[in-house]
Amino acid sequence: MKRIYLDHAATTPVDPAVVETMLPFFTENFGNPSSVYSEGRAAKKSIEAARLQVAQAINADPREIYFTGSGSEADNWAIKGIAMKNKSKGNHIITSTIEHHAVLHTCEYLEKQGFEVTYLPVDKDGLISLEDLKNAIRKETILVSIMFANNEIGTIEPIKEIGEIVKEKGIIFHTDAVQALGNIPVDVKDLNVDLLSISAHKIYGPKGIGALYIRKGVPIDNLIHGGAQERKKRAGTENTAEIIAFGKAAEMANDHLETNANHMKTLRDRLIKGIMDNIPQVRLNGHPEKRLPGNANFCFDYIEGESILLSLDIIGIAGSSGSACTSGSLDPSHVLLAIGLPAGVAHGSLRLTIGKNTTTEDIDYVVENLIQIIERLRKMSPINADCPIDDAVFEKAAHHQH
Ligand SMILES: *Cc1c(COP(=O)(O)O)cnc(C)c1O
């Protein structure tokens, strides 16, 4: 049976052109990039070409790109590396309640080490408030880390404006741009960011390779001590093939950014309209306009997201409920709780994320089938229209968060 993959926020298939570019680096071009003979020099040269491709995708200097083992590693390094290096200046960090766990759990770890963390709330659309940010800044604040675009609800934060506020105060600014890259323009110079995390497997590259952009001169602790790789900041023989792949994927993402984004946006709007027009008691989560081109996230009253996922899987559709990390557990998504949804409503969430290869037929098939699935599940549901979750409760819960 044909599969329709609508979970591009979790990961993407590696583009065949990317696979082709990386394969020779497992075989013919296997040299250690630190070796001085020609095999080594060839590998080194290819890595530097890939570094330039990644740099160009975010308008950075290649010397500001440090390859890591994942987006999570880049987030960990940015936050712990800045905290440790700058602890004599202060112990306060500002982040948001809707960050990826790679940021949230790192901040929680630092709290146990004596740092103080402010978790900024978000409004019902998932946006942080610039006023809240200004009010949270103290003289001890050394780092602000706010994600560019949310992986669950797709909301795009005002990074440029945040960057201006933070820069003016002389505080270091990190953004997790893992979901932004390849979907919306990412320009480190325009955004006033000091550090920015990205990951290859979200942009049709392989899993297990990411990068941290570190603006020249930003004081940060080294991550791995050892050899001289990555300008001595992250030692270890380079993951050559995957670095080459990341370079190619970043170049392709950049070259086709607008075409891909427009394609995804058209399909996303078709999907949202199809669902909102045909299924009663459903809400769209995330900001109506300031959202990633491929993201659609819904809550269906009276049903569990997990049941929807299983029903979709049977007919060949892959989607997600909450984030990949939370599906399988009964904890509702921290992001959906942060936008004010009661736990009962958050449990009925479905995230469908479109990719560059998704087609109109895929979307129409999903809408047609989802209408039937929701109807069937609601008939079976123990919580039904006799105990409605009305908007007054929803508004009250949203209000309570602030
Ligand atoms: C996927 C993701 C990460 C983690 O990247 P990995 O390479 O999978 O570790 C971090 N932040 C966001 C927003 C993500 O979507």
The ligand as an SDF file (V2000), in Angstrom:
LIG
                    3D

 15 15  0  0  0  0  0  0  0  0999 V2000
   14.2680   18.0090   15.7460 C   0  0  0  0  0  0  0  0  0  0  0  0
   14.4830   19.1990   16.6030 C   0  0  0  0  0  0  0  0  0  0  0  0
   15.6000   19.2840   17.4560 C   0  0  0  0  0  0  0  0  0  0  0  0
   16.5510   18.1510   17.6500 C   0  0  0  0  0  0  0  0  0  0  0  0
   17.3320   17.8800   16.5250 O   0  0  0  0  0  0  0  0  0  0  0  0
   18.0330   16.4360   16.4520 P   0  0  0  0  0  0  0  0  0  0  0  0
   18.9930   16.5610   15.3200 O   0  0  0  0  0  0  0  0  0  0  0  0
   16.9410   15.4540   16.1870 O   0  0  0  0  0  0  0  0  0  0  0  0
   18.7040   16.2070   17.7580 O   0  0  0  0  0  0  0  0  0  0  0  0
   15.7640   20.4320   18.1910 C   0  0  0  0  0  0  0  0  0  0  0  0
   14.9110   21.4470   18.1000 N   0  0  0  0  0  0  0  0  0  0  0  0
   13.8400   21.4090   17.2850 C   0  0  0  0  0  0  0  0  0  0  0  0
   12.9440   22.5980   17.2100 C   0  0  0  0  0  0  0  0  0  0  0  0
   13.5970   20.2850   16.5180 C   0  0  0  0  0  0  0  0  0  0  0  0
   12.5200   20.2450   15.7310 O   0  0  0  0  0  0  0  0  0  0  0  0
  1  2  1  0
  2  3  1  0
  2 14  2  0
  3  4  1  0
  3 10  2  0
  4  5  1  0
  5  6  1  0
  6  7  2  0
  6  8  1  0
  6  9  1  0
 10 11  1  0
 11 12  2  0
 12 13  1  0
 12 14  1  0
 14 15  1  0
M  END
$$$$
